[in-house]
Amino acid sequence: MVSFREQHGLRLKPRLRRLQRVQEEIFRQLQLLLPDAMAQHDAFFSRVNGSPLLRMDILERHPYTHFLRLTYQLETGEGQALAPDAHIRVYQDLRIAEVTAFNPEQGFRRSAHPWYPARQLLQRNWRQNIVLEKWLDYLLRQGHSMITMRPASDCIHEKHPLETPVMVG
């Protein structure tokens, strides 16, 4: 198994320190997926047997932070669909990563504020990050890696703008 985290993490109550450990694990897993050519390209794809096409877009680059979009690109009768559609903030200096949304409409929306109830924010972040950690573990077990990630000729957000997402489910 690729996961470095405790086996029964879902049974644990969300605590800030535990959330940080999950975010550290997400960062470690992403390091196994992020291609070396990340500085030269904005879009990547990974194709392995038995798995849909995995797409990754680099939405923002900053000196210590990157904002990624990671999704399966599925072929449907009506065209292409994206699911799950994870928006991930990677903090290089802290060596943690967190999901900001699984919905492109919420990818850039403010999800925290001093007036928001802290307990509900922590629970939502816990659930979303546990889901991302499990999905990344699944992707790595499927065979996706930095070696299978290839530069793509186009970005997902050029085909599917954030204002009008194509979603499955």
N, CA, C and O of each residue as an XYZ file, in Angstrom:
676
protein
N       0.839     -1.180      0.000
C       0.000      0.000      0.000
C       0.884      1.244      0.000
O       1.950      1.247      0.616
N       0.457      2.278     -0.673
C       1.244      3.494     -0.820
C       1.080      4.422      0.372
O       1.977      5.212      0.664
N      -0.045      4.342      1.065
C      -0.353      5.277      2.132
C       0.625      5.165      3.297
O       1.002      4.067      3.707
N       1.028      6.317      3.821
C       1.898      6.367      4.984
C       1.092      6.623      6.258
O       1.641      6.589      7.359
N      -0.191      6.877      6.110
C      -1.064      7.258      7.213
C      -1.579      6.021      7.928
O      -1.527      4.916      7.389
N      -2.079      6.211      9.149
C      -2.659      5.104      9.903
C      -3.802      4.485      9.113
O      -4.500      5.169      8.364
N      -3.983      3.183      9.291
C      -4.967      2.441      8.519
C      -6.404      2.853      8.811
O      -7.226      2.847      7.894
N      -6.736      3.208     10.029
C      -8.131      3.456     10.390
C      -8.401      4.944     10.606
O      -9.081      5.320     11.561
N      -7.871      5.787      9.726
C      -7.993      7.233      9.876
C      -9.414      7.751      9.828
O      -9.711      8.775     10.444
N     -10.314      7.068      9.106
C     -11.686      7.551      9.014
C     -12.416      7.436     10.341
O     -13.372      8.171     10.589
N     -11.982      6.536     11.184
C     -12.656      6.354     12.470
C     -12.249      7.413     13.478
O     -12.922      7.595     14.492
N     -11.159      8.111     13.213
C     -10.683      9.137     14.130
C     -11.568     10.380     14.039
O     -12.094     10.705     12.975
N     -11.720     11.054     15.151
C     -12.450     12.311     15.143
C     -11.573     13.384     14.525
O     -10.358     13.394     14.726
N     -12.194     14.296     13.765
C     -11.379     15.359     13.164
C     -10.782     16.271     14.236
O     -11.501     16.857     15.045
N      -9.499     16.373     14.223
C      -8.761     17.282     15.080
C      -7.784     18.015     14.174
O      -7.369     17.481     13.145
N      -7.421     19.205     14.540
C      -6.542     20.017     13.700
C      -5.209     19.312     13.453
O      -4.710     19.331     12.327
N      -4.634     18.704     14.454
C      -3.343     18.011     14.280
C      -3.500     16.811     13.354
O      -2.624     16.551     12.530
N      -4.595     16.082     13.478
C      -4.838     14.941     12.596
C      -5.061     15.403     11.160
O      -4.598     14.762     10.216
N      -5.769     16.517     11.000
C      -5.968     17.076      9.667
C      -4.621     17.430      9.040
O      -4.406     17.190      7.852
N      -3.725     17.994      9.825
C      -2.399     18.337      9.317
C      -1.651     17.077      8.890
O      -0.951     17.104      7.877
N      -1.775     15.981      9.623
C      -1.111     14.729      9.236
C      -1.659     14.210      7.907
O      -0.906     13.714      7.069
N      -2.972     14.330      7.722
C      -3.575     13.911      6.451
C      -3.048     14.784      5.322
O      -2.742     14.278      4.242
N      -2.938     16.081      5.556
C      -2.420     16.991      4.541
C      -0.949     16.711      4.234
O      -0.518     16.885      3.094
N      -0.181     16.284      5.219
C       1.210     15.879      4.976
C       1.243     14.627      4.098
O       2.077     14.515      3.199
N       0.332     13.690      4.362
C       0.250     12.478      3.556
C      -0.156     12.795      2.118
O       0.385     12.210      1.179
N      -1.094     13.708      1.940
C      -1.510     14.126      0.598
C      -0.312     14.721     -0.145
O      -0.112     14.440     -1.326
N       0.476     15.534      0.538
C       1.668     16.122     -0.077
C       2.627     15.019     -0.536
O       3.123     15.062     -1.662
N       2.893     14.024      0.335
C       3.799     12.922     -0.026
C       3.272     12.162     -1.245
O       4.036     11.817     -2.146
N       1.970     11.907     -1.264
C       1.392     11.182     -2.395
C       1.476     12.008     -3.671
O       1.783     11.470     -4.734
N       1.209     13.298     -3.581
C       1.306     14.152     -4.768
C       2.724     14.196     -5.318
O       2.910     14.283     -6.532
N       3.727     14.137     -4.447
C       5.109     14.150     -4.918
C       5.397     12.943     -5.807
O       6.275     13.004     -6.667
N       4.663     11.849     -5.605
C       4.817     10.660     -6.441
C       4.114     10.809     -7.782
O       4.383     10.051     -8.713
N       3.198     11.800     -7.886
C       2.462     12.049     -9.127
C       2.998     13.221     -9.928
O       2.939     13.209    -11.157
N       3.524     14.237     -9.245
C       3.921     15.467     -9.930
C       5.099     15.219    -10.860
O       6.139     14.723    -10.426
N       4.944     15.558    -12.129
C       6.023     15.297    -13.094
C       7.176     16.291    -12.939
O       7.007     17.401    -12.435
N       8.356     15.848    -13.392
C       9.536     16.723    -13.359
C       9.352     17.949    -14.252
O       9.920     19.006    -13.977
N       8.568     17.817    -15.310
C       8.373     18.906    -16.271
C       7.335     19.917    -15.813
O       6.856     20.716    -16.619
N       6.978     19.897    -14.532
C       5.930     20.785    -14.038
C       6.255     22.262    -14.247
O       5.345     23.069    -14.434
N       7.512     22.623    -14.219
C       7.894     24.024    -14.396
C       7.730     24.485    -15.844
O       7.580     25.680    -16.097
N       7.757     23.555    -16.792
C       7.694     23.923    -18.209
C       6.295     23.807    -18.815
O       6.038     24.405    -19.860
N       5.392     23.061    -18.196
C       4.068     22.822    -18.780
C       2.971     23.091    -17.756
O       3.199     23.025    -16.548
N       1.778     23.397    -18.261
C       0.634     23.683    -17.395
C      -0.379     22.549    -17.334
O      -1.245     22.548    -16.460
N      -0.290     21.594    -18.235
C      -1.283     20.526    -18.295
C      -0.593     19.191    -18.539
O       0.370     19.099    -19.300
N      -1.112     18.153    -17.871
C      -0.541     16.817    -17.980
C      -1.658     15.781    -18.045
O      -2.790     16.038    -17.634
N      -1.319     14.612    -18.567
C      -2.250     13.490    -18.527
C      -1.471     12.232    -18.201
O      -0.270     12.136    -18.454
N      -2.180     11.268    -17.633
C      -1.596      9.970    -17.323
C      -2.603      8.912    -17.756
O      -3.778      8.954    -17.391
N      -2.107      7.962    -18.544
C      -2.963      6.886    -19.020
C      -2.341      5.560    -18.591
O      -1.213      5.243    -18.968
N      -3.090      4.787    -17.798
C      -2.651      3.443    -17.413
C      -3.791      2.479    -17.696
O      -4.959      2.869    -17.715
N      -3.445      1.220    -17.916
C      -4.462      0.205    -18.213
C      -5.450      0.072    -17.063
O      -5.069      0.065    -15.893
N      -6.734     -0.034    -17.421
C      -7.775     -0.235    -16.429
C      -8.195      1.014    -15.691
O      -8.917      0.921    -14.698
N      -7.768      2.181    -16.144
C      -8.094      3.434    -15.463
C      -8.449      4.493    -16.492
O      -7.856      4.533    -17.570
N      -9.412      5.355    -16.169
C      -9.705      6.468    -17.090
C      -8.503      7.409    -17.211
O      -7.560      7.338    -16.423
N      -8.556      8.272    -18.191
C      -7.509      9.263    -18.396
C      -7.479     10.213    -17.202
O      -8.488     10.832    -16.865
N      -6.315     10.322    -16.568
C      -6.127     11.223    -15.435
C      -5.535     12.519    -15.964
O      -4.531     12.502    -16.676
N      -6.156     13.647    -15.617
C      -5.681     14.964    -16.059
C      -5.264     15.800    -14.860
O      -5.867     15.729    -13.789
N      -4.211     16.600    -15.067
C      -3.748     17.534    -14.048
C      -3.426     18.854    -14.708
O      -2.667     18.906    -15.676
N      -3.998     19.914    -14.189
C      -3.682     21.274    -14.635
C      -3.025     22.027    -13.494
O      -3.421     21.886    -12.337
N      -2.037     22.815    -13.817
C      -1.439     23.737    -12.863
C      -2.183     25.052    -13.073
O      -1.965     25.731    -14.077
N      -3.050     25.413    -12.148
C      -3.874     26.609    -12.297
C      -3.145     27.876    -11.865
O      -3.321     28.937    -12.465
N      -2.325     27.760    -10.822
C      -1.564     28.905    -10.323
C      -0.194     28.434     -9.862
O      -0.038     27.333     -9.334
N       0.792     29.294    -10.074
C       2.148     29.049     -9.561
C       2.594     30.275     -8.777
O       2.493     31.409     -9.245
N       3.082     30.020     -7.592
C       3.658     31.075     -6.767
C       4.959     30.528     -6.192
O       5.190     29.321     -6.261
N       5.812     31.371     -5.630
C       7.107     30.867     -5.145
C       7.003     29.676     -4.182
O       7.830     28.767     -4.246
N       6.016     29.664     -3.303
C       5.927     28.597     -2.309
C       4.632     27.799     -2.400
O       4.410     26.883     -1.608
N       3.788     28.136     -3.349
C       2.475     27.511     -3.437
C       2.098     27.224     -4.879
O       2.428     27.995     -5.780
N       1.408     26.115     -5.093
C       0.832     25.783     -6.396
C      -0.633     25.441     -6.181
O      -1.020     24.934     -5.129
N      -1.435     25.725     -7.191
C      -2.850     25.354     -7.157
C      -3.099     24.432     -8.335
O      -2.895     24.823     -9.484
N      -3.541     23.204     -8.059
C      -3.707     22.171     -9.069
C      -5.169     21.784     -9.226
O      -5.985     21.963     -8.322
N      -5.468     21.261    -10.378
C      -6.764     20.642    -10.638
C      -6.471     19.225    -11.105
O      -5.777     19.032    -12.103
N      -6.993     18.230    -10.391
C      -6.759     16.830    -10.695
C      -8.106     16.154    -10.904
O      -8.991     16.240    -10.053
N      -8.256     15.480    -12.045
C      -9.547     14.877    -12.360
C      -9.386     13.749    -13.366
O      -8.394     13.675    -14.091
N     -10.374     12.881    -13.396
C     -10.496     11.945    -14.501
C     -11.212     12.665    -15.628
O     -12.157     13.415    -15.379
N     -10.782     12.453    -16.854
C     -11.480     12.971    -18.029
C     -12.189     11.779    -18.662
O     -11.554     10.910    -19.259
N     -13.498     11.752    -18.526
C     -14.302     10.620    -18.969
C     -15.006     10.944    -20.272
O     -15.519     12.048    -20.457
N     -15.025      9.985    -21.163
C     -15.764     10.136    -22.422
C     -17.199      9.670    -22.195
O     -17.432      8.549    -21.743
N     -18.158     10.541    -22.512
C     -19.572     10.196    -22.395
C     -20.215     10.346    -23.764
O     -19.574     10.801    -24.712
N     -21.467      9.968    -23.865
C     -22.180     10.127    -25.122
C     -22.347     11.578    -25.521
O     -22.534     11.880    -26.699
N     -22.283     12.477    -24.559
C     -22.454     13.913    -24.811
C     -21.131     14.658    -24.881
O     -21.120     15.886    -24.956
N     -20.022     13.939    -24.857
C     -18.719     14.598    -24.893
C     -17.862     14.131    -23.742
O     -17.797     12.938    -23.447
N     -17.200     15.077    -23.089
C     -16.311     14.740    -21.993
C     -16.880     15.224    -20.675
O     -17.564     16.246    -20.609
N     -16.584     14.470    -19.628
C     -17.006     14.841    -18.280
C     -15.809     14.721    -17.351
O     -14.881     13.957    -17.614
N     -15.837     15.475    -16.273
C     -14.765     15.480    -15.289
C     -15.299     14.982    -13.954
O     -16.272     15.526    -13.432
N     -14.669     13.953    -13.397
C     -15.111     13.453    -12.092
C     -14.053     12.515    -11.534
O     -13.506     11.729    -12.307
N     -13.731     12.540    -10.270
C     -13.940     13.678     -9.380
C     -13.083     14.855     -9.842
O     -12.104     14.666    -10.564
N     -13.433     16.022     -9.443
C     -12.766     17.232     -9.913
C     -12.149     17.939     -8.704
O     -12.758     18.836     -8.121
N     -10.946     17.529     -8.339
C     -10.299     18.022     -7.123
C      -9.443     19.249     -7.407
O      -8.627     19.254     -8.329
N      -9.639     20.268     -6.616
C      -8.811     21.471     -6.648
C      -7.934     21.418     -5.400
O      -8.433     21.348     -4.277
N      -6.626     21.453     -5.613
C      -5.680     21.169     -4.537
C      -4.676     22.309     -4.415
O      -4.080     22.737     -5.403
N      -4.500     22.787     -3.206
C      -3.479     23.796     -2.920
C      -2.278     23.070     -2.307
O      -2.418     22.360     -1.312
N      -1.100     23.251     -2.906
C       0.126     22.600     -2.458
C       1.037     23.670     -1.871
O       1.398     24.631     -2.550
N       1.404     23.497     -0.612
C       2.301     24.418      0.078
C       3.682     23.776      0.127
O       3.945     22.921      0.973
N       4.566     24.189     -0.784
C       5.887     23.579     -0.892
C       6.718     23.789      0.369
O       7.396     22.867      0.823
N       6.673     24.971      0.930
C       7.504     25.271      2.094
C       7.055     24.514      3.343
O       7.888     24.124      4.161
N       5.755     24.305      3.499
C       5.233     23.576      4.658
C       5.186     22.070      4.431
O       5.044     21.295      5.376
N       5.305     21.663      3.169
C       5.236     20.258      2.779
C       3.883     19.641      3.151
O       3.803     18.526      3.666
N       2.816     20.416      2.868
C       1.458     19.916      3.026
C       0.659     20.288      1.781
O       1.043     21.180      1.024
N      -0.441     19.601      1.584
C      -1.364     19.911      0.492
C      -2.769     19.669      1.007
O      -2.994     18.791      1.840
N      -3.718     20.456      0.503
C      -5.102     20.310      0.937
C      -6.033     20.476     -0.250
O      -5.751     21.215     -1.194
N      -7.133     19.777     -0.174
C      -8.156     19.952     -1.193
C      -8.938     21.210     -0.824
O      -9.287     21.407      0.340
N      -9.213     22.055     -1.805
C     -10.039     23.238     -1.543
C     -11.467     22.991     -1.982
O     -12.392     23.617     -1.464
N     -11.662     22.076     -2.941
C     -13.017     21.756     -3.409
C     -12.966     20.543     -4.320
O     -11.938     20.235     -4.924
N     -14.084     19.874     -4.403
C     -14.267     18.822     -5.405
C     -15.254     19.300     -6.462
O     -15.787     18.499     -7.231
N     -15.491     20.582     -6.496
C     -16.449     21.177     -7.412
C     -15.784     22.402     -8.024
O     -15.342     23.285     -7.289
N     -15.698     22.481     -9.363
C     -14.996     23.616     -9.968
C     -15.625     24.968     -9.657
O     -14.935     25.987     -9.672
N     -16.922     24.990     -9.376
C     -17.557     26.267     -9.034
C     -17.041     26.789     -7.701
O     -17.070     27.994     -7.455
N     -16.568     25.892     -6.837
C     -16.083     26.295     -5.521
C     -14.568     26.379     -5.457
O     -14.008     26.685     -4.404
N     -13.901     26.113     -6.566
C     -12.452     26.074     -6.570
C     -11.801     27.360     -6.090
O     -10.739     27.321     -5.468
N     -12.415     28.483     -6.366
C     -11.828     29.757     -5.974
C     -12.700     30.528     -4.992
O     -12.361     31.650     -4.616
N     -13.804     29.949     -4.576
C     -14.710     30.628     -3.656
C     -14.173     30.569     -2.231
O     -13.553     29.582     -1.838
N     -14.407     31.601     -1.479
C     -13.965     31.629     -0.084
C     -14.729     30.568      0.698
O     -15.959     30.528      0.688
N     -13.975     29.715      1.372
C     -14.623     28.646      2.130
C     -14.395     28.793      3.628
O     -14.850     27.955      4.407
N     -13.700     29.843      4.038
C     -13.477     30.077      5.460
C     -13.506     31.567      5.729
O     -13.136     32.379      4.881
N     -13.943     31.904      6.902
C     -14.030     33.292      7.336
C     -14.111     33.271      8.852
O     -14.633     32.307      9.413
N     -13.624     34.280      9.531
C     -13.695     34.267     10.995
C     -15.117     34.092     11.538
O     -15.287     33.633     12.668
N     -16.130     34.446     10.762
C     -17.503     34.314     11.246
C     -18.101     32.937     10.984
O     -19.163     32.619     11.518
N     -17.444     32.120     10.175
C     -17.957     30.782      9.890
C     -17.726     29.885     11.109
O     -16.730     30.057     11.812
N     -18.621     28.937     11.373
C     -18.434     28.032     12.521
C     -17.197     27.147     12.324
O     -17.115     26.396     11.352
N     -16.255     27.239     13.237
C     -14.974     26.544     13.096
C     -15.136     25.025     13.075
O     -14.459     24.347     12.302
N     -16.013     24.486     13.904
C     -16.174     23.029     13.978
C     -16.664     22.452     12.646
O     -16.167     21.421     12.193
N     -17.639     23.119     12.022
C     -18.157     22.650     10.735
C     -17.100     22.760      9.637
O     -17.018     21.892      8.767
N     -16.290     23.822      9.672
C     -15.204     23.964      8.695
C     -14.182     22.843      8.851
O     -13.727     22.269      7.862
N     -13.827     22.537     10.082
C     -12.875     21.475     10.343
C     -13.438     20.127      9.882
O     -12.715     19.339      9.272
N     -14.707     19.854     10.161
C     -15.318     18.592      9.740
C     -15.368     18.478      8.214
O     -15.074     17.420      7.658
N     -15.741     19.567      7.543
C     -15.791     19.537      6.079
C     -14.395     19.325      5.494
O     -14.213     18.512      4.588
N     -13.411     20.059      6.017
C     -12.037     19.902      5.537
C     -11.521     18.493      5.803
O     -10.830     17.917      4.963
N     -11.851     17.939      6.962
C     -11.448     16.578      7.300
C     -12.004     15.586      6.284
O     -11.265     14.762      5.746
N     -13.301     15.664      6.026
C     -13.938     14.736      5.079
C     -13.328     14.873      3.685
O     -12.979     13.869      3.064
N     -13.198     16.086      3.195
C     -12.667     16.304      1.847
C     -11.229     15.825      1.722
O     -10.869     15.213      0.716
N     -10.409     16.090      2.720
C      -9.010     15.693      2.642
C      -8.837     14.186      2.793
O      -7.945     13.606      2.174
N      -9.672     13.542      3.603
C      -9.635     12.079      3.699
C     -10.012     11.470      2.349
O      -9.385     10.506      1.908
N     -11.029     12.025      1.691
C     -11.431     11.521      0.376
C     -10.288     11.691     -0.630
O      -9.994     10.769     -1.391
N      -9.651     12.848     -0.640
C      -8.530     13.072     -1.559
C      -7.384     12.112     -1.255
O      -6.790     11.552     -2.177
N      -7.069     11.916      0.008
C      -5.980     11.012      0.384
C      -6.274      9.598     -0.103
O      -5.377      8.927     -0.614
N      -7.497      9.138      0.044
C      -7.870      7.798     -0.422
C      -7.826      7.715     -1.955
O      -7.384      6.705     -2.504
N      -8.278      8.766     -2.647
C      -8.252      8.759     -4.108
C      -6.806      8.743     -4.624
O      -6.488      8.008     -5.560
N      -5.935      9.551     -4.013
C      -4.535      9.561     -4.428
C      -3.893      8.192     -4.200
O      -3.120      7.719     -5.033
N      -4.211      7.566     -3.083
C      -3.710      6.223     -2.814
C      -4.180      5.260     -3.908
O      -3.409      4.431     -4.393
N      -5.440      5.380     -4.285
C      -5.996      4.535     -5.352
C      -5.277      4.796     -6.688
O      -4.927      3.857     -7.403
N      -5.064      6.073     -7.013
C      -4.381      6.412     -8.268
C      -2.981      5.811     -8.318
O      -2.567      5.273     -9.345
N      -2.261      5.904     -7.217
C      -0.905      5.364     -7.174
C      -0.922      3.842     -7.290
O      -0.064      3.267     -7.959
N      -1.882      3.185     -6.652
C      -1.985      1.730     -6.769
C      -2.379      1.313     -8.182
O      -2.023      0.221     -8.624
N      -3.113      2.171     -8.899
C      -3.472      1.892    -10.284
C      -2.260      1.969    -11.215
O      -2.274      1.403    -12.308
N      -1.227      2.664    -10.782
C      -0.024      2.773    -11.599
C       0.281      4.178    -12.082
O       1.287      4.386    -12.761
N      -0.568      5.155    -11.748
C      -0.272      6.541    -12.109
C       0.947      6.989    -11.305
O       1.077      6.672    -10.123
N       1.832      7.728    -11.963
C       3.040      8.190    -11.287
C       3.616      9.374    -12.059
O       3.081      9.780    -13.091
N       4.714      9.916    -11.541
C       5.381     11.006    -12.248
C       5.931     10.524    -13.591
O       6.132     11.321    -14.507
N       6.170      9.229    -13.700
C       6.681      8.672    -14.953
C       5.580      8.592    -16.008
O       5.844      8.797    -17.193
N       4.342      8.293    -15.585
C       3.242      8.190    -16.553
C       2.645      9.543    -16.907
O       1.924      9.647    -17.900
N       2.924     10.587    -16.122
C       2.400     11.927    -16.400
C       3.131     12.524    -17.598
O       4.351     12.680    -17.574
N       2.390     12.851    -18.625
C       2.939     13.426    -19.859
C       2.341     14.806    -20.084
O       1.186     15.041    -19.731
N       3.106     15.721    -20.665
C       2.535     17.036    -20.988
C       1.353     16.892    -21.949
O       1.403     16.111    -22.900
N       0.299     17.650    -21.690
C      -0.885     17.666    -22.555
C      -0.829     18.921    -23.414
O      -0.212     19.919    -23.043
N      -1.480     18.854    -24.560
C      -1.459     19.995    -25.472
C      -2.437     21.088    -25.065
O      -2.327     22.223    -25.529
N      -3.384     20.759    -24.209
C      -4.378     21.742    -23.778
C      -4.640     21.582    -22.290
O      -4.298     20.560    -21.695
N      -5.248     22.596    -21.695
C      -5.598     22.559    -20.284
C      -7.066     22.196    -20.133
O      -7.879     22.492    -21.009
N      -7.403     21.557    -19.025
C      -8.791     21.202    -18.763
C      -9.651     22.461    -18.705
O     -10.742     22.499    -19.274
N      -9.156     23.496    -18.011
C      -9.972     24.691    -17.821
C     -10.184     25.459    -19.120
O     -11.071     26.311    -19.172
N      -9.405     25.193    -20.176
C      -9.688     25.808    -21.474
C     -10.890     25.132    -22.129
O     -11.694     25.786    -22.794
N     -11.006     23.821    -21.936
C     -12.125     23.065    -22.502
C     -13.379     23.187    -21.653
O     -14.493     23.242    -22.174
N     -13.188     23.229    -20.340
C     -14.300     23.280    -19.392
C     -14.084     24.465    -18.463
O     -13.498     24.301    -17.393
N     -14.541     25.654    -18.841
C     -14.338     26.818    -17.994
C     -14.957     26.609    -16.613
O     -15.909     25.844    -16.460
N     -14.411     27.287    -15.620
C     -14.908     27.142    -14.266
C     -16.357     27.597    -14.120
O     -17.064     27.130    -13.227
N     -16.804     28.497    -14.983
C     -18.183     28.989    -14.865
C     -19.208     27.963    -15.336
O     -20.339     27.969    -14.852
N     -18.845     27.089    -16.262
C     -19.783     26.108    -16.782
C     -19.164     24.719    -16.795
O     -18.801     24.198    -17.850
N     -19.044     24.113    -15.586
C     -18.401     22.814    -15.526
C     -19.268     21.704    -16.078
O     -20.495     21.789    -16.056
N     -18.626     20.670    -16.568
C     -19.299     19.452    -16.973
C     -18.995     18.443    -15.883
O     -17.834     18.079    -15.692
N     -20.006     17.983    -15.165
C     -19.804     17.116    -14.029
C     -20.531     15.794    -14.235
O     -21.512     15.718    -14.975
N     -20.041     14.764    -13.579
C     -20.685     13.458    -13.574
C     -21.211     13.203    -12.187
O     -20.542     13.503    -11.199
N     -22.390     12.657    -12.104
C     -22.908     12.238    -10.795
C     -23.627     13.304    -10.139
O     -24.128     13.120     -9.030
